[in-house]
Amino acid sequence: MYIITESDLILTEELNKDEYKPVFILITEGKTPIISSTIKKATKSPFTHCSISFDPYLRKIYTYMNLRFKEGKIIEGGFKEQTMFQLNNDYTEIYCIFVEKDKYEKLLKEIKDYKSHKTKYDFGRMVGKLFFDPKEKNKYNQVCSSFVYSILKSVGVQLTPNEINCASPKEVYEGMINNKTAYLVYKGGSLEFDAVKMKTIINDLYNKSSTKKFNTLSESISPEQVDRSNYEHFLLYNLFDIYTTDIELKNNKEFLYKMKWVKNHLCNLAMQMNFTLEPYELTLCASFEDLDEFYNHEAPKWVTGFTYGNKVYMKSPNIYKGELWYNIVLHEAIHVMIFNNVTDKGKYISLRDNEGMAVFFSTPLKAWLKELNHNGNNWFYYESAIDIQQDYLNGGMQLVLEKRIK
């Protein structure tokens, strides 16, 4: 995930392996027909499940699960110990936080405590969360996300700035992405998880001078809060509301010509999908430092751009050379179009399919795989793009949308 430079290879006095230990928070896009779909609709988030682990290899992860049937048998709900590979290859994001050794050891004792008591999946509390923030009545009666939140809180580690009685998967996720001291170390299908590589990533984090222990108050400001008063601002083709520190772009004939190509492709896609095409903000940064300001953490050098709701933040074409840059603009614009026509209207599309659609409709798949498949994490999206390609060839856009938008 992280590009390590020579200047990073300094072990800080604030963080070392003897004093601070990694804790792993897993946030998953579940697919159970009733509970997952209910959570998705209520929270307008694809994430429906949370787990916690204390092992970089993720040989053991801990969570709460509802009562379920397996091979004709009823399996009671409650506290469960699993492996990473029991997540059914669902899309998962893993965040690492570093806590003091004494808190880490208390967490391990807490896990033993849960193992030694009768536990219950509190379905009533989950339903209550749809309407208010129900308080905890019994430590051992939890749902997956409240368990992860409360076990950490019990040792003085609070995942969110504001205290929550019954945290949802969405709230746990937002607590992670909005904190500079929570590090995204994996995203993709659970079956593609590489335990050896994860160990290397954690060692790299220990060796980075910028890595810090988890701090609840160490929030990143959202991209929308970054000061752009020194950015040039102009509207292009009544679609791209552009902010940029690249002052030459406005008069760059090649840029203007190829952005018209992007617009034409978007218009064609919107017509095929029966989507509304709305103007959106596109911030183009003329330096890596500019992009870092908008990125939740230090932006890895391979990051070209990202979306935040219906806004896009990218490197300008002057620091990302090559024709593919305009395909990436189209890629991010498709995400915005999906957000405006699906997510923002209370409908649902999985993260895997959202990314797969943006990949397939923006970039030749061979070129995308060659240029953008960094560190293996994008393979999950490539597989989705292949599925979409097959559906598009067999049944056109209607089949693609019918199978993916709920």
C-alpha positions in Angstrom: 0.0 0.0 0.0 2.7 2.5 1.0 5.7 3.7 -1.0 8.7 3.8 1.4 11.5 6.3 0.7 14.9 6.5 2.3 13.7 9.4 4.5 10.9 7.1 5.8 13.3 4.4 7.1 13.8 6.0 10.5 12.3 4.3 13.5 10.6 7.1 15.5 10.9 7.4 19.3 7.2 7.7 19.5 6.4 4.3 17.9 8.3 1.1 18.2 7.5 -2.6 18.3 8.1 -3.0 22.0 5.8 -0.2 23.1 3.0 -0.2 20.4 1.1 -3.1 18.9 -1.1 -3.3 15.8 -4.8 -3.9 16.0 -6.7 -4.7 12.8 -10.3 -3.5 12.1 -12.1 -5.3 9.2 -15.1 -3.6 7.6 -16.9 -5.9 5.1 -19.6 -5.5 2.5 -21.8 -8.4 3.6 -24.3 -10.2 1.4 -26.8 -11.9 3.8 -30.2 -11.4 2.2 -32.1 -9.8 5.1 -29.7 -8.3 7.6 -27.1 -6.9 5.1 -29.7 -5.5 2.8 -31.5 -3.8 5.7 -28.3 -2.2 7.0 -27.4 -1.0 3.5 -30.7 0.7 3.0 -30.8 2.2 6.5 -27.3 3.6 6.5 -26.9 4.2 2.8 -23.5 2.5 3.1 -22.3 -0.8 1.4 -20.6 -1.9 4.6 -22.6 -4.2 6.9 -20.1 -6.2 9.0 -17.1 -5.5 11.3 -14.5 -7.7 12.8 -11.3 -7.2 14.8 -8.0 -9.1 14.9 -4.6 -8.8 16.7 -2.6 -10.8 14.3 -1.0 -9.4 11.0 -1.6 -12.8 9.4 -5.3 -12.6 10.4 -5.4 -16.3 11.4 -8.0 -15.3 14.0 -10.6 -12.6 13.7 -13.3 -11.9 16.2 -16.9 -10.7 15.6 -20.5 -11.2 16.4 -22.8 -13.1 14.1 -26.6 -13.7 13.9 -28.2 -17.1 14.2 -27.9 -18.9 10.9 -28.5 -22.2 9.2 -25.7 -24.3 7.8 -26.0 -27.8 6.3 -29.4 -28.2 7.8 -28.2 -27.3 11.3 -29.0 -24.1 13.4 -25.8 -22.3 14.5 -26.4 -20.0 17.4 -25.5 -16.3 17.1 -23.1 -14.5 19.3 -19.4 -14.0 19.7 -17.4 -15.9 17.1 -13.8 -16.6 16.2 -13.2 -16.9 12.5 -10.4 -16.8 9.9 -10.1 -14.3 7.1 -11.2 -16.9 4.6 -14.6 -17.4 6.2 -15.8 -14.0 4.9 -17.0 -15.6 1.6 -14.7 -13.5 -0.5 -16.8 -10.4 0.3 -15.2 -7.0 -0.4 -13.3 -6.0 2.8 -11.2 -3.1 3.9 -8.7 -3.6 6.7 -7.4 -0.7 8.8 -4.5 -0.9 11.2 -4.2 1.2 14.3 -1.3 1.2 16.8 -2.1 1.1 20.5 0.0 1.0 23.6 1.2 -2.4 24.7 -0.7 -2.4 28.0 -4.0 -1.7 26.1 -3.2 -4.4 23.6 -2.7 -6.9 26.4 -6.0 -5.8 28.0 -7.8 -6.3 24.6 -6.5 -9.9 24.5 -7.8 -10.5 28.0 -11.2 -9.1 26.9 -11.3 -11.6 24.1 -10.7 -14.4 26.6 -13.5 -13.0 28.7 -15.9 -13.0 25.8 -14.9 -16.6 25.0 -15.7 -17.7 28.6 -19.3 -16.2 28.7 -22.5 -16.9 27.0 -23.0 -14.4 24.3 -25.9 -13.4 22.1 -26.4 -11.5 18.8 -28.6 -8.6 19.9 -31.0 -8.5 17.0 -33.3 -6.1 18.8 -30.5 -3.6 19.3 -29.7 -3.8 15.6 -33.3 -3.0 14.7 -33.4 -0.2 17.3 -30.3 1.3 15.7 -32.4 2.0 12.6 -34.4 4.6 14.6 -32.1 5.8 17.5 -28.8 5.0 19.3 -29.7 2.2 21.8 -27.6 1.8 24.9 -25.8 -1.3 25.9 -27.7 -3.4 28.4 -25.4 -6.5 28.6 -21.8 -6.4 27.6 -22.1 -9.9 26.1 -25.1 -9.1 23.9 -23.8 -7.2 20.9 -23.9 -6.8 17.1 -20.7 -7.0 15.1 -20.0 -3.3 14.9 -21.0 -2.4 18.5 -18.7 -5.3 19.7 -15.7 -3.9 17.8 -16.4 -0.4 19.0 -17.1 -1.3 22.6 -14.2 -3.7 23.1 -11.8 -1.0 22.0 -13.6 1.6 24.1 -13.2 -0.6 27.1 -9.5 -0.1 27.1 -9.7 3.6 26.3 -9.5 3.5 22.5 -12.5 5.4 21.1 -12.9 5.0 17.3 -15.0 8.2 16.8 -14.7 11.7 18.1 -18.3 11.5 19.5 -19.2 8.7 21.8 -21.7 6.2 20.3 -23.8 3.7 22.2 -24.3 1.3 19.4 -21.9 1.9 16.5 -23.0 0.9 13.0 -20.5 -0.5 10.4 -20.8 2.9 8.6 -19.8 4.8 11.7 -16.8 2.5 12.3 -15.8 3.0 8.7 -16.1 6.7 8.9 -14.1 6.7 12.1 -11.3 5.0 10.2 -11.3 7.0 6.9 -11.5 10.3 8.8 -8.5 9.7 11.0 -4.8 10.2 10.1 -3.7 7.6 12.6 -5.8 4.7 11.1 -4.0 3.1 8.1 -5.7 1.4 5.3 -3.6 -1.7 4.7 -5.8 -3.9 2.5 -8.9 -3.7 0.3 -10.4 -6.4 -1.9 -11.8 -9.9 -1.6 -11.0 -11.9 1.5 -9.8 -14.8 -0.6 -7.2 -12.6 -2.3 -5.7 -11.5 1.1 -2.0 -12.1 1.2 -0.9 -12.7 4.8 2.9 -12.6 4.1 2.5 -9.3 2.3 0.4 -7.9 5.2 3.3 -8.6 7.6 5.6 -6.7 5.3 3.2 -3.7 5.1 3.0 -3.6 8.9 6.8 -3.6 9.2 7.0 -0.8 6.7 4.5 1.2 8.8 6.7 0.7 11.9 9.6 2.1 10.0 7.9 5.1 8.6 8.6 8.3 10.5 5.0 9.5 9.8 3.3 6.5 11.5 1.7 7.4 14.8 -0.2 5.7 17.6 -4.0 5.9 17.3 -5.5 9.2 18.5 -9.2 9.7 18.5 -8.8 13.4 18.0 -6.4 13.1 15.1 -8.9 13.6 12.4 -8.2 14.5 8.8 -10.2 17.4 7.5 -12.4 16.4 4.6 -11.4 17.4 1.1 -14.2 20.0 1.0 -12.5 21.8 3.9 -9.2 22.4 2.1 -8.5 26.1 1.3 -8.7 26.6 -2.5 -8.6 30.3 -2.5 -5.4 30.3 -4.5 -6.8 27.9 -7.1 -7.8 29.1 -10.5 -11.5 28.4 -11.1 -13.4 28.0 -14.4 -16.3 26.1 -15.9 -15.6 23.9 -18.9 -18.3 22.7 -21.3 -21.0 23.4 -18.6 -20.0 20.1 -17.0 -16.6 20.3 -15.4 -16.4 22.9 -12.6 -12.6 23.0 -12.4 -10.4 24.2 -9.6 -6.6 23.9 -10.3 -3.2 25.1 -9.3 -2.0 24.3 -12.8 -2.6 27.8 -14.3 -1.7 26.8 -17.8 -4.6 24.3 -18.2 -7.3 26.9 -19.1 -5.5 27.8 -22.3 -4.0 24.3 -23.1 -5.6 23.3 -26.4 -4.8 19.6 -26.0 -6.4 19.6 -22.6 -9.5 21.4 -23.8 -9.8 19.1 -26.9 -9.5 15.8 -24.9 -11.8 17.0 -22.1 -14.4 17.4 -24.8 -13.8 13.7 -25.6 -14.4 12.9 -21.9 -17.7 14.8 -22.0 -18.9 13.1 -25.2 -18.3 9.7 -23.7 -20.1 10.7 -20.5 -23.1 12.0 -22.4 -23.2 8.7 -24.4 -23.0 6.6 -21.2 -25.6 8.7 -19.4 -28.0 8.2 -22.4 -27.4 4.4 -22.4 -27.9 4.2 -18.6 -30.9 6.6 -18.6 -28.9 8.6 -16.0 -29.0 12.4 -15.4 -25.6 14.0 -16.2 -25.0 16.9 -13.8 -22.0 19.4 -13.5 -19.5 18.3 -10.9 -16.4 19.7 -9.2 -13.0 18.6 -10.5 -10.0 19.7 -8.5 -6.7 19.3 -10.4 -3.5 19.5 -8.4 -0.2 20.6 -10.0 2.0 18.9 -7.4 2.0 15.8 -5.1 1.9 18.1 -2.1 -1.4 19.7 -3.3 -3.0 16.3 -3.7 -1.8 15.2 -0.2 -3.9 18.0 1.3 -7.1 16.4 0.0 -6.1 12.8 0.7 -7.0 11.4 4.1 -3.4 10.1 4.6 -0.2 10.8 2.9 -1.2 10.0 -0.7 0.8 7.0 -2.2 2.7 8.1 -5.2 0.6 5.9 -7.5 -2.7 7.5 -6.6 -3.9 9.6 -9.5 -7.2 10.6 -8.2 -10.2 9.8 -6.0 -13.8 10.7 -5.6 -15.4 12.2 -2.4 -19.2 12.0 -2.9 -19.9 13.9 -6.1 -16.5 15.6 -6.2 -13.2 14.5 -7.8 -9.6 15.3 -6.8 -6.8 14.4 -9.2 -3.2 15.1 -10.2 -3.1 17.5 -13.2 -2.0 16.1 -16.6 1.3 17.9 -16.2 2.4 15.6 -13.4 0.7 12.5 -14.7 2.0 12.1 -18.2 0.3 10.1 -20.9 -3.0 9.5 -22.8 -4.4 7.4 -20.0 -4.9 10.4 -17.8 -8.1 11.3 -19.7 -9.4 7.8 -19.3 -8.9 8.2 -15.5 -10.9 11.5 -15.6 -13.6 9.6 -17.3 -13.3 6.8 -14.7 -13.8 9.2 -11.8 -16.6 11.0 -13.6 -18.5 7.7 -13.9 -18.2 7.3 -10.2 -19.8 10.7 -9.7 -22.6 9.8 -12.2 -23.3 6.6 -10.3 -23.2 8.5 -7.0 -25.7 11.1 -8.2 -28.1 8.6 -9.8 -27.8 5.7 -7.5 -26.3 6.2 -4.0 -27.6 9.7 -3.5 -31.1 8.5 -4.4 -31.2 5.8 -1.8 -30.4 2.9 -4.2 -27.6 0.5 -3.8 -24.6 -0.8 -5.8 -21.8 -2.8 -4.4 -18.3 -1.2 -4.2 -17.0 -4.0 -6.4 -19.6 -3.4 -9.1 -19.3 0.4 -8.8 -15.6 0.2 -9.5 -16.0 -2.5 -12.1 -18.4 -0.3 -14.1 -16.0 2.6 -13.9 -13.2 0.4 -15.1 -15.0 -1.2 -18.0 -16.7 1.9 -19.4 -13.6 4.2 -19.1 -10.5 2.3 -20.1 -9.5 -0.6 -22.3 -9.1 -3.5 -19.8 -5.6 -4.5 -20.9 -4.4 -0.9 -20.5 -6.1 -0.5 -17.2 -4.6 -3.7 -15.8 -1.1 -2.8 -17.0 -1.1 0.8 -15.8 -3.3 0.7 -12.6 -3.1 -2.7 -11.0 -0.8 -1.6 -8.2 0.1 -4.2 -5.5 -2.7 -6.5 -6.5 -5.5 -4.7 -4.7 -7.2 -3.8 -8.0 -7.6 -7.3 -9.2 -10.9 -7.5 -7.4 -12.2 -4.7 -9.6 -10.7 -6.2 -12.7 -12.7 -9.4 -12.2 -15.9 -7.3 -11.8 -15.1 -5.4 -15.0 -14.8 -8.8 -16.8 -18.2 -9.8 -15.5 -19.7 -6.5 -16.6 -18.1 -7.0 -20.1 -19.9 -10.4 -20.4 -23.2 -9.0 -19.4 -22.8 -6.0 -21.7 -22.1 -8.3 -24.6 -25.0 -10.7 -23.8 -27.7 -8.2 -22.8 -26.5 -4.7 -23.2 -26.6 -1.9 -20.7 -30.0 -2.9 -19.4 -28.7 -6.3 -18.2 -25.6 -4.6 -16.6 -27.8 -2.2 -14.6 -30.5 -4.8 -13.7 -28.0 -7.1 -12.1 -26.1 -4.4 -10.1 -28.5 -1.6 -9.0 -31.0 -2.5 -6.3 
